[in-house]
Amino acid sequence: MSVQKLTRIALLSAILYVSKVILDFLPNVELVSLFVILFSLVFGRETLLIVTVFNLFQIIQWGLGTWTISYLYVWPLLCLLTLLLKKIIKEEFIIWSIFSGCFGLIFGSLFALVYIPVDPAYALSYWISGLPWDVWHAVWNFVLMLTLGKPLYKLLN
């Protein structure tokens, strides 16, 4: 792996981490979804490495927990879905905004999956109790992608 690629992975991972920390005071408002989608569009599969390093930063800061398991599949899933849809959606940022909003809406259900082996009833109640926050997450993901998606995409290119 080239020094340029390693540096880009480190820098973009740090951007993910810092953007999350800066907005931590606002529940379910984050730029990580926006950046993962944009990084996937611009840097392709390299984004899987970026989210892996981001996850490592999160574990270093917060330690291990059930959320750790969820992060290990949630962010790579967003990356992979983006890569699959990239050729279909192209640069239609209204559609990427809807996609990002939908991801925010299912975010809680993806986190609830980790609880199914332990107690399916708890997983269901966890997901249902978080639905209002998932709606809030969806709205902000949509708004952030709609307003920042295209300009940041052009900047990254």
C-alpha positions in Angstrom: 0.0 0.0 0.0 1.4 3.4 -1.0 2.1 6.2 1.5 -0.4 8.4 -0.3 -3.1 5.8 0.2 -2.2 5.2 3.9 -2.2 8.9 4.5 -5.6 9.3 2.8 -7.1 6.5 4.9 -5.7 8.0 8.1 -6.9 11.5 7.3 -10.4 10.4 6.2 -10.8 8.2 9.2 -9.8 11.1 11.4 -12.4 13.3 9.6 -15.1 10.7 10.4 -14.0 10.5 14.0 -13.8 14.2 14.6 -17.1 14.9 12.8 -18.8 12.4 15.2 -17.1 13.9 18.3 -18.0 17.4 17.3 -21.7 16.6 17.0 -22.0 14.1 19.9 -24.0 16.7 21.9 -26.8 16.4 19.3 -28.5 13.1 19.6 -28.7 11.2 16.3 -27.3 14.0 14.3 -24.1 13.0 12.7 -22.0 13.5 9.6 -20.6 9.9 9.5 -23.3 8.6 7.2 -22.8 11.5 4.8 -19.0 11.0 4.8 -19.2 7.2 4.4 -21.5 7.6 1.4 -19.3 10.3 -0.2 -16.1 8.5 0.6 -17.6 5.3 -1.0 -18.6 7.2 -4.1 -15.1 8.8 -4.5 -12.7 6.3 -3.0 -14.6 3.0 -3.6 -13.7 -0.1 -1.6 -10.9 1.9 0.2 -13.8 3.2 2.4 -14.0 -0.2 4.1 -10.5 0.5 5.5 -11.5 4.0 6.4 -14.6 2.8 8.4 -12.5 0.1 10.0 -10.0 2.7 11.4 -12.9 4.9 12.4 -14.3 2.0 14.4 -11.0 1.4 16.0 -10.9 5.1 17.1 -14.4 4.7 18.6 -13.4 1.6 20.5 -10.3 3.3 21.8 -12.4 6.2 23.1 -15.4 4.4 24.4 -14.2 0.8 25.0 -16.0 -2.4 24.0 -19.7 -2.8 24.2 -22.6 -4.2 22.3 -22.6 -1.1 20.1 -19.1 -2.1 19.1 -20.4 -5.2 17.4 -23.0 -3.1 15.6 -20.5 -0.6 14.4 -18.5 -3.5 12.9 -21.3 -4.2 10.4 -23.3 -1.0 10.2 -20.7 1.3 8.6 -19.3 -1.4 6.2 -22.9 -2.2 5.2 -23.5 1.5 4.4 -20.3 1.5 2.3 -21.2 -1.7 0.5 -24.8 -0.6 -0.3 -23.4 2.7 -1.6 -20.9 0.9 -3.8 -23.7 -1.4 -5.1 -26.0 1.6 -5.9 -23.2 3.9 -7.2 -23.6 3.0 -10.9 -27.4 3.3 -10.7 -27.8 6.5 -8.8 -24.6 8.2 -10.0 -24.6 11.9 -9.0 -28.3 12.3 -8.2 -28.0 13.8 -4.8 -31.7 14.1 -4.1 -31.7 10.2 -4.4 -28.6 10.0 -2.2 -30.4 12.2 0.3 -33.3 9.8 0.4 -30.9 6.8 0.6 -29.1 8.5 3.5 -32.4 9.3 5.2 -33.6 5.7 4.8 -30.3 4.5 6.4 -30.9 6.8 9.3 -34.4 5.3 9.7 -33.2 1.7 9.8 -30.1 2.5 11.9 -31.8 1.5 15.2 -33.0 -1.8 13.7 -29.5 -2.6 12.6 -28.3 -2.0 16.1 -31.1 -4.2 17.5 -29.8 -7.2 15.5 -27.0 -7.8 18.0 -29.6 -8.5 20.7 -31.6 -11.1 18.8 -29.4 -14.1 19.9 -29.6 -12.9 23.5 -33.3 -12.0 23.7 -35.5 -11.4 20.6 -38.1 -9.7 22.7 -35.5 -7.3 24.0 -34.2 -6.7 20.5 -37.8 -5.8 19.4 -38.4 -3.5 22.3 -35.0 -1.9 21.8 -35.9 -1.1 18.2 -39.4 0.1 18.9 -38.4 2.4 21.7 -35.8 4.0 19.5 -38.1 4.6 16.5 -38.6 8.3 17.3 -34.9 8.8 17.4 -34.5 6.8 14.1 -37.0 9.2 12.5 -35.0 12.2 13.8 -31.8 10.5 12.5 -33.5 10.0 9.1 -34.5 13.6 8.8 -31.0 14.9 9.7 -29.3 12.4 7.4 -31.6 13.6 4.5 -31.1 17.3 5.3 -27.3 17.0 5.6 -26.9 15.0 2.4 -29.2 17.4 0.6 -27.3 20.5 1.6 -23.7 19.2 1.9 -23.6 16.2 -0.3 -23.0 17.7 -3.7 -20.5 20.4 -2.7 -18.5 18.0 -0.6 -18.5 15.4 -3.4 -17.2 18.0 -5.8 -14.5 19.0 -3.3 -13.5 15.4 -2.7 -13.2 14.8 -6.5 
